[in-house]
Amino acid sequence: QVQLVQSGAEVKKPGASVKVSCKTSGYTFTNYIISWVRQAPGQGLEWMGWISAYNGNRNYAQKLQGRVTITTDTATSTANMELRSLRSDDTAVYYCARSFNWNDVQFDYWGQGTLVTVSS
Amino acid sequence: QSALTQPPSASGSPGQSVTISCTGTSSDVGGHNFVSWYQQYPGKAPKIIIYEVYKRPSGVPDRFSGSRSGNTASLTVSGLQAEDEADYYCCSYAGSNNNVVFGGGTKLTVL
C-alpha cells in the first residue's frame, strides 16, 4: 500500500534551518510529484512547493522563495524539505503529499505530518 | 498569491444538506478544472474527497459532491452525518508561476 512516512518533530531556534524527510513506499516514486504543505497552529493549509521525482523540476511558493529547498533521493524514494532562516511564524505541522501531475492538485496520499516548533 | 475565500463555519442538522463555497478568480478556480476539496479531522492529515471540480475518489461516499459556477466552487454534503463534522479546504491550481492555492478552511458542525 502507498505510504508516506515523515521524520519526527523538531524544535529549532530562530535563524536556524530544519530539514524534514518524507520516505515513500508502495508505488513507483519517479512517476509522481511530491508537494509540501504546512499548517500553522489553528490555521489553514498553505502550499509551499512541489518537486517532480521524475526529473527534479520544482517550483516554490513566492513567499518562501530563497528560504525553502525541496529535493528528492530516488535511491531511497525519499523527498526532503529544508527551510532556512526560521522565524517563529514558521512554527507549523509540515506535510508531504503525492500527486500525479504538478498542476492537478489531486493530493491523494499524505504523510502523517511533522511538527516544527521555532522558539528561542 | 491570495488564498481562496471560504466561509469560516457552516452547520446543519443530521440528514440535512450543507454547501460550502470557495471563491477565487479566473486565474485559479474559474480558469481550469483543477479544483479539489479536502476533509481534515483534528490532529490528522487532510484527505481528498473531490478532485477536478466534481470527481470523487474511490471510497468517498456519494453524499459529497462538487460543482462550480464561474469563479466559485462549491462542496455539498447531503444527508449530514455526525462523522462529517470536520474542517474542509478547497484547493486550486493557480496558473501563474505554477502555483497552488488553498482556501482558508471551513469548520463544519453537525448540530
Interface residues (C-beta under 8 A of the other chain):
Chain A: S35 V37 G44 L45 E46 W47 W50 N59 A61 Q62 Y95 A97 W102 N103 D104 V105 Q106 F107 D108 W110 G111 Q112 G113
Chain B: Q1 A3 F34 V35 S36 Y38 Q40 A45 P46 K47 I48 Y51 E52 P57 Y89 C91 S92 Y93 N97 N98 N99 V100 V101 F102 G103 G104 G105
